[in-house]
Amino acid sequence: MVDNFFIVRDFDWQVRRSSHLDRALNIAAKPFGMRADTAGCIDRLIRRFTGLSFAATRSGVSTNVEQRINMYHLVSQTLAYNVEGDLVEIGCNEGQSSVLIAKVLRSFHSDKKLHVYDSFEGLPATKLVDGHSYKQGDLATSEDVLRKHFNLHGLELPTIHKGWFDQTLPAGLPEKISFAYLDGDLYDSIMISLKHVYPRLSAGAVCLIDDYCDTAINPDGWNHLPGVKKACDEFLRNKPEQICYVYSGAFTHGFFRKL
Ligand SMILES: C[S@@+](CC[C@H](N)C(=O)[O-])C[C@H]1O[C@@H](n2cnc3c(N)ncnc32)[C@H](O)[C@@H]1O
């Protein structure tokens, strides 16, 4: 196994945390059920008047330390228990999390494969249910950036499936999956990911879903992509699995284990 200090050492990811101003405002706003996000407000104002965005559209910085630690343990667990199947990341962007998954995979000397999926053209059209954090085309990047990250870490490249999920997932997923990371941000993207990934998950497989936020459990959770929870709740309504919402600092995510 690999020690997990690389999580804070190897990556220069700038983690978005609440500013001191937001923390102070949040203390005052909490009794009213409100939450301050001054950077987000400024971003929305700038976007409204100029059409430009300086924060929400940035690619690459998608997870914080707590999420990476959770991911490290969840991937390790599926490998230690030898859950059948390969690993997938649906919505890989620049491959920051893919690198983490690949590092853990290598440390187990596993012959399992990692498959990653993305349009690399950014997000498809958003709907009302997706909130106001993103718009179509945000998070665009390229396969080359992802390849560069893998090369920097001396890792074997994953299998890259470029395209929209409705084109790549039906025929492009491994037959059996032991670990899935769903990070498509939007209601439709998460729903289609679940629809195709779920039947391929082996017993004991972990499905980790980024941006799943349950404000009933954590009222301070950053519920910026409400379509994610809605898609998960609707999809799992008639299934035996339930989402476990795990602590992840200023960001949010949850997972379920396939029964
Ligand atoms: C937040 S980013 C992923 C970040 C990445 N998982 C990480 O941890 O670094 C979301 C990605 O999902 C992709 N995406 C969302 N919906 C998609 C769809 N329907 N088809 C293809 N790509 C999609 C976007 O292009 C974007 O790169």
The ligand as an SDF file (V2000), in Angstrom:
LIG
                    3D

 27 29  0  0  0  0  0  0  0  0999 V2000
  -16.2730   18.6500  -11.9870 C   0  0  0  0  0  0  0  0  0  0  0  0
  -15.6450   18.0590  -13.4890 S   0  0  0  0  0  0  0  0  0  0  0  0
  -14.8930   16.5400  -13.0370 C   0  0  0  0  0  0  0  0  0  0  0  0
  -13.7090   16.6960  -12.1260 C   0  0  0  0  0  0  0  0  0  0  0  0
  -12.9120   15.4330  -11.9120 C   0  0  0  0  0  0  0  0  0  0  0  0
  -13.7390   14.3130  -11.5540 N   0  0  0  0  0  0  0  0  0  0  0  0
  -11.8670   15.6490  -10.8200 C   0  0  0  0  0  0  0  0  0  0  0  0
  -12.0660   15.1660   -9.6950 O   0  0  0  0  0  0  0  0  0  0  0  0
  -10.8680   16.3150  -11.0860 O   0  0  0  0  0  0  0  0  0  0  0  0
  -17.0790   17.5100  -14.3560 C   0  0  0  0  0  0  0  0  0  0  0  0
  -16.7630   16.9920  -15.7410 C   0  0  0  0  0  0  0  0  0  0  0  0
  -17.8910   16.2900  -16.2270 O   0  0  0  0  0  0  0  0  0  0  0  0
  -17.9510   16.4550  -17.6270 C   0  0  0  0  0  0  0  0  0  0  0  0
  -19.3400   16.1840  -18.0310 N   0  0  0  0  0  0  0  0  0  0  0  0
  -20.4760   16.5270  -17.3720 C   0  0  0  0  0  0  0  0  0  0  0  0
  -21.5560   16.0480  -17.9980 N   0  0  0  0  0  0  0  0  0  0  0  0
  -21.1080   15.3840  -19.0940 C   0  0  0  0  0  0  0  0  0  0  0  0
  -21.7480   14.6420  -20.1330 C   0  0  0  0  0  0  0  0  0  0  0  0
  -23.0870   14.5040  -20.1860 N   0  0  0  0  0  0  0  0  0  0  0  0
  -20.9780   14.0590  -21.0790 N   0  0  0  0  0  0  0  0  0  0  0  0
  -19.6280   14.1860  -21.0400 C   0  0  0  0  0  0  0  0  0  0  0  0
  -18.9560   14.8900  -20.0850 N   0  0  0  0  0  0  0  0  0  0  0  0
  -19.6930   15.4730  -19.1190 C   0  0  0  0  0  0  0  0  0  0  0  0
  -17.5030   17.8860  -17.8590 C   0  0  0  0  0  0  0  0  0  0  0  0
  -16.9500   18.0460  -19.1390 O   0  0  0  0  0  0  0  0  0  0  0  0
  -16.4640   18.0980  -16.7480 C   0  0  0  0  0  0  0  0  0  0  0  0
  -15.1570   17.9380  -17.2170 O   0  0  0  0  0  0  0  0  0  0  0  0
  1  2  1  0
  2  3  1  0
  2 10  1  0
  3  4  1  0
  4  5  1  0
  5  6  1  0
  5  7  1  0
  7  8  2  0
  7  9  1  0
 10 11  1  0
 11 12  1  0
 11 26  1  0
 12 13  1  0
 13 14  1  0
 13 24  1  0
 14 15  1  0
 14 23  1  0
 15 16  2  0
 16 17  1  0
 17 18  1  0
 17 23  2  0
 18 19  1  0
 18 20  2  0
 20 21  1  0
 21 22  2  0
 22 23  1  0
 24 25  1  0
 24 26  1  0
 26 27  1  0
M  CHG  2   2   1   9  -1
M  END
$$$$
